[in-house]
């Protein structure tokens, strides 16, 4: 406690200013944390209100079990999962922000402001499989530990891993992406790591792409929920006008 009234008043003024700056960065804190999970701007912008009802019903509300979503192109699988996870993460972040503000830890507040981040551990790891796996495959010969670090993180049973859009990656050469997916699924099944996945491929397509062994283990780890046929949300019908 400060004994000098002037110093105490100055401290209180500085703390109020600090809290004001901290509050103004709230949205940046949330977006940075979502980025740390693996969200791109696309996943970060996902809105639950725009998700088709069939997908809302298919996604377990608490996201506390392993499952897959299988359905056609552009029907909202990614948007549904991303928005459900974002809603859950944001609730936790709001509670954490409130607690940080109430505790008024000046040093930590200053650190958050300096880095524009709450610097909290994450429990989710979002992987856009076609993009991220191909990026890692292309870095195999760069003599960097980044690739193996990424694979190890994907296998970590302490993380809730989302494998979005498996089967959409291009097949190439020795098919490192397929072998790596098999490795990830094997380890996650062995450790019973919570896993969520999406795909446009049906059972036959997944077997043809990854083989019956990987398909069997994937289904054992995270059984698929087959979604009904729905229109592609990204394809809009255009009205034509009469006339020349």
N, C-alpha and C positions, 0 to 999 in steps of 0.2 A: 504493500500500500504506500502511495506517495504521501509524504508528510507536508510538503510545501504546497499550499493551495494553488499557487500559480502554476507549478509543474503539473499538479493533478488536473487542472483545467485544460492545460496544453495537451496532456496525455489524452484526456477525454475528447478534445477536438480532433486530434490526430486519429484516434480510434474511430470516431464517427466518419471522418473522411475516408479512412481505410475500408470501413464497412460499406460505404457508399460505392466506392470503386469496385469492391468485391461483388456487390449486388449487380452492378452494371455489366459484369462479365459472365453472368449466370448462363446465358445462351451459349457463349463461347465455351464455357466449361463443359456443358452437355455435349456439344458437337465434337469437342476434342476427345471426350471419353468414348463416344460412339466410333470415332475414327480409330481409336486405340483398340477397340473390339475388332475392327476390320471393315467397318461400314464405309462405303463410298458415299458421295453426295446423293446418289440414287437411293440407296437404302436409308440414308439419313432423312430423306424427304418423304419416306413412305407414310401413308396416313391410313389408320385403321378404318376410318369412316368410308374409304373408297374400296375396301376389300369386299369381294362378293360374299354373300351370306353363306354359300356352300363351303367356302374356304374358312370363314370364321368358325363355322360349326366343326370343321375338321381339325382345326388347331386346338389342342388341349389348352384350356385357359391358363393354367399355371406353367406350361412348358416344362414340366418336371419329369417327363419321361421321354424315352427315345422313340422316334417314329420317322417315317418318310412321307412325302407328299408327291404323288405321281399324277400327272395330268397334262393336258395339251399346252401348246405354246401360248404365252402371253395371257394366261387366265388369272394371274395374280398370286401365284404361289410365293414368289420372292417377296412381293409387297406385303402379303399377309404375315409371313414369318418375321420380316424386318420390322413391321409396325408393331407386332405383338411383343417382340423383344425390346424395341425402343420404348414402348409404354412401360414395360416392367423395369427396365434400367433407369428410366427417367424418374420413376417413383422413388427408387432407392437413392438416386442422386439428389433429388429434392430434399429428402430426409437428411442426407449427409450435409448438404449445403446449409440447411437450417441448424444442424448441430454445430457446424464450424462457426457459424455466425453467433450462436448463443455462447459458445466457449470463448470467443474473442481472443484466440491465441494469435497475438500480433505477428510473431515470427512466421507461423504457418500461413496466415492471411497474406503477408507480404510475398511469400514464396509462390502461392497460388496466383497472385496478381502478376508477379514477374514472369512466370512461365505460361500464363493463360490456361492453366490446367489444375485440376484438383489432385492429380498424381495419385489416384487410387488404383488398387489392383482390380483387374477385370475377371469375371467368371465365364464370359462368353468368348468364343473365337469364331468369327464369321469368315468363311472361305468361299469366294466366288471361284468355283472349281475350274471352269474353262479359262479364266483369266489368270488366276494366281498359280495354278499348277503349271501352265505353259510358261509363265514368267520364270518360275523356279527351274523348269527343265532347261530353259535357254541360258541359265546362269551356272549350269553344272560345270562348265570348263573355265570358270572365272577364278578358281582356286580360292573360294570364300566359304566360311562356315555357315553363311546365311541359309543355304538350301537345307542342310541337315538340321539347323536350328528350327527352321519352319516345319519340317517333317516331325521333329520331336515335339514341337508345340501342338501340332495337329493330333498327336498320339497321346497327349497328356490327359489322363483320366480325371484330373482335377478341373478341367475346363469343359464347358458345354460347347461342343463343336458343331457348327452348322456347315454342312457340305452342300452348297447351293449349286444346282444345275449340273449334277454329275451326268456324264455321258455326252455333254455338249462340246467337250474339248476335241480338237482334231487328233486323229490317230497319226503318229509319226514314228518312223524308224523303229527302234526297239520298244517304243511305247512306254517310256518311263512313267508317264502320268498314270497309266493303268496299273503298272507294277506298284507305284507309290500308293495309289488308292487301296490296293489290296493289303499293303503293309499297314496302312493306317487303320483299316477296318479290322484286320487281324488283332492288332494290339488293343484297340478300343473294345473289341469283343472280349478279349482275354481279361481286361481290367474292368469291364462293364462301365466304360466311360459314357456319360450321357451324350447321345449323338442324334442330330436331326439332319435330314437330307431331302433334297428335291430333285426331280428328274422329269424330263419329257418322255423318257423311254418307258415302255411297258416291260413286263417280266421278260418276254422274249428278247426285246432290245437290250436290256441290261445283261442278260446271259450272253448274248452274242458279243457285246462290247467288252465285258470283264471276265467272262467264264462262269461256269456253274458254281465253282467253289466260292469265289468272292461274292456272287449273288446270294448263295445260301447263307453265308456269314453275315452279310448286310441285313438280310431279312430276319435272321436270328437276333441281331443286335438291335435293329430299329425297323420293325414291321411297317410295310407300306400302307398308307391310306390312299385308296384309289378314288380320285375325284371324278365327279360326273363331267360329261362333255359340256363345255361352256365356250362362249365366243372369245376370241382374242381381243383383249381390252385395248391393244395398241393399234388395231385396225379399225378405222372408223368408216362408216358408210357415208358416201357423198351423194347429195341429192343433185340430180341434173335438172336444168331449167329448159323449158321449151323455147324454141327459137333457133335461129341460124347459128 
